Amino acid sequence: MNKPSLLLACPLPNIDLPELARSFTLIGAGDRRMERDEMVALLPNCQAMICNTSQPVDRAVLDAGPILRIISNFGVGYNHIDIAYAAQKGIAVTNTPDILTDATADLGFALILATCRRVGEGDRYCREGKFTGFEASLFLGQQVYGRTLGIVGCGRIGQAVARRASGFSMKCLYHNRKPLEKSLEQERGLQYADFNSLLEISDIILISTPLTPETRHLFTLEQFQRMKRSSVLVNISRGPVVKEAD
Amino acid sequence: MNKPSLLLACPLPNIDLPELARSFTLIGAGDRRMERDEMVALLPNCQAMICNTSQPVDRAVLDAGPILRIISNFGVGYNHIDIAYAAQKGIAVTNTPDILTDATADLGFALILATCRRVGEGDRYCREGKFTGFEASLFLGQQVYGRTLGIVGCGRIGQAVARRASGFSMKCLYHNRKPLEKSLEQERGLQYADFNSLLEISDIILISTPLTPETRHLFTLEQFQRMKRSSVLVNISRGPVVKEAD
């Protein structure tokens, strides 16, 4: 029996290629991100494809794969894939939910702390050899401990960030389309707030929504104007949730 | 009655100078760090001095103040002041314990996360315009969540870091000259380890000892060789606890 062909369109660290090759004819070495043109050129003979979140898979790419049956997306987000059109063509799309929840929450909290305590600036200052001694106001940052964190989009990752915030005695507000179960709120120490109140009250705001038509440009100039002037905003969602051009 | 003279030898952010001036004749404006020569030149007429932790106050500086009665150190650490000689001369030395415990613990945890998740490197990479899209192995860091943290010198600050680590489901080992009370260990989720075991087992090591004759060069090449090759070391104590030249 002929093995199906699998297009390895993105780098796949630590993958067992010989094991994969027992089930598939491998197209590509999984060592680099293929450009769109290359994907389109190779797809006609492939039943399966592995790609990642920086490779747009739109109608034209999907149309390039007449025998394509499955796209395995290496990542959680799938806003780069036209899933409605894929469904219409009978192409399954898979992603990797949960496996990155804790890593993403760690990184989100790393960015909160790094921004408030000015780690990047301090790092550059020291590496440039400018540090000569302690000054009380040198890179004076913002306290994280005990302050109010507003989580916009409090799903798996938002809740994991709230767990981390509890160790810093932070007050955690959140905003979702609909509130979490009361028991879950209590367990995670989360308090529901309407969107505008959250923007106005929070010292630090974390965005952890999926990117959907409703969340695209959820943050425009108006939302920034509602925030405190000292607010810190950390977006671990997709970029377009914030309208940067505003 | 003549007011005593107060030497403001270091920058004092947000200080109420007029209030201070009601009780003292102020020498200096508290807007910069005075060099040693300037301190020595001004001390002969001062009863009091405010300095910070980057201004060595040794015998010669203390001898320059025949009427000096008090040194208020702006900071927690006082290893830069010859306190034995100050005591012998009847000069009181004060510091600011506790007020910085949470800020220091926040910064300590910020450095743990920034190092494990490679925040400084990623920050520079993005600012240099090199980021073109997601790659799974680009700045692949180390997980913080669930790993083993070894705290060397688990006083106020070390314990405050342990509280933060609990939100990341970390296992916390610690080493002190003598173990903490059992009840305190349980409350903070801390487990005592002898120094060598801590070095060998921990994924991340935090140094939060005071600098004393016993802790100077506590970390030499030998201690580094005992650590895992992947270990992350964060020193929020004084520099000389680590013998960098080794």
Interface residues (C-beta under 8 A of the other chain):
Chain A: C10 P11 L12 P13 R33 N52 T53 S54 F74 G75 D102 A103 A105 D106 L107 F109 A110 L111 L113 A114 C116 R117 V119 G120 D123 R124 G133 F134 E135 A136 S137 L140 G141 Q143 V144 Y145 G146 R163 R164 A165 S166 G167 F168 S169
Chain B: C10 P11 L12 P13 R33 N52 T53 S54 F74 G75 D102 A103 A105 D106 L107 F109 A110 L111 L113 A114 C116 R117 V119 G120 D123 R124 T132 G133 F134 E135 A136 S137 L140 G141 Q143 V144 Y145 G146 R163 R164 A165 S166 G167 F168
